[in-house]
Amino acid sequence: MKKQYFINAKIVDPHNSINEIGGLIISEDGKIEAVGKKVNTNNLPSREKPIDLKGKYIFPGLVDMRVFVGEPGYEYKENFRTLSNAALSGGVTSVVTMPNTNPVVDNVSIVDFLKRRGRDKSKINIYPSASLTVNTDGNNMTEFGLLQNKGIVAFTDGIKTIQNTRIMSRIMNSASDLNSLILQHAEDYELAQKGMINDGIIATKLGLQGIPEMAEIIIIERDLTLLESIKCRYHISQLSSGKSVEIIKNRKENIKFSCGVSINNLSLNENDIGDFRTFLKLSPPLRTEEDRLSLVKGISDGVIDVIVSDHKPEDEEKKRLTFAQAETGASGIETLLPLSLELYHNGSVKLDTIVKALTSNPAKILKINKGNLSVGSDADFCIVDLNKPWIVKKENLYSKSKNTSIENKKLQGKVINTFVKGEELFKLH
């Protein structure tokens, strides 16, 4: 690989507090050699022809903390190759994959398989998570120590919640001893059982069983109460209600933990479900516009640390059923950044804050050296045209499953190129 020079870019790297016009130099071995305003035509060798980005933006490669991939067992929904193509088209260079596969990621041999597949079939950085409990059944803990030694970055039951308080306290104690990261999907099973959308007027109107916000709040309150006495690395995967944001805000003053929100809950509300749009059957469910605005403010104020895509591919046959029968989830890794940029364009959240929630914050929580443009680090980054208009068409999506929740939506802002370890792996045609 020959040395690469980029100039006249707007560089945003919250990790290094960079927000300036400048350039980027990538070394022959795919590392960042120099970054920022000191990289310009005056400082470059005269024989080199730099790439003039004409004011486009350079962001660190996005780190998505919640991604479902079909391998092993559900390759027909998504495999590592299609996931990697979809991620690159959205500027995402690192993902944490959820353990809800078949078989479940709960032992060392499956981790070995995933790492091999990820290395052979994927062009992005794959960080597998393992399940908290064997077979995600919520009863018996997995071998945290062994799995961590194999390179597992976090433990979660993915779409399931640890219901049993005694088991949760044991998990936290183990996590505390081993410095493991727990990702919890906060939803009380008993309260949410058979629920499909937010419990409220829309649910009543459509005759669908609702999921009350209390289902989320109970688990958050329980876990944070445990966390007061058992200190460990703990992260709430996704918030969906304004009340949850309030609780988080108050509790963060005394307890150390982090939390995220899905881009779906930042961009959409329950009214978007309209007349039984099953592509908007999500977990946690879309809630009221007031809840959505509270979540946006939570990101803006730094109460919520991370934005995730909650990318959950499902084949269309599984989505085009009655609301009760339809699978939960939407594919969203390709539209994560453009949808997040909506919050910048409409003046709700500063650009720095958005980029931070998509890059350096998740990397910091996971303790991985990604999501930054530090000198000496891998050159994982994306070039973005912040103003480029486009329309989401499922036929143009790279993901194997096309169950996007925002078909035909008009967006502003598109990834033009994505680089991993200095190599251009995506270019917008």
Secondary structure, DSSP 8 states (H G I E B T S, - for coil): ---EEEEEEEEEEGGGTEEEEEEEEE-TTSBEEEEETT-SGGGS-TT---EE-TT-EEEE-EEEEEE---TTT-TTT--HHHHHHHHHHTTEEEEEE-S-SSS-S-SHHHHHHHHHHHHHH-SSEEEE-B-SBGGG-SSSB--HHHHHHTT---B--TTS----HHHHHHHHHHHHHHT-EEEE----HHHHTT--EESSHHHHHHT--EE-THHHHHHHHHHHHHHHHS--EEEEEEE--HHHHHHHHHHTTTS--EEEEEHHHHH--GGGGTTT-GGG--SS----HHHHHHHHHHHHTTSS-EEE--B----HHHHSS-TTTS---B--TTTHHHHHHHHHHTTSS-HHHHHHHHTHHHHHHHT-S-S---TTSB--EEEEEEEEEEE--GGG--SSS---S-TT-EEEEEEEEEEETTEEEEE--
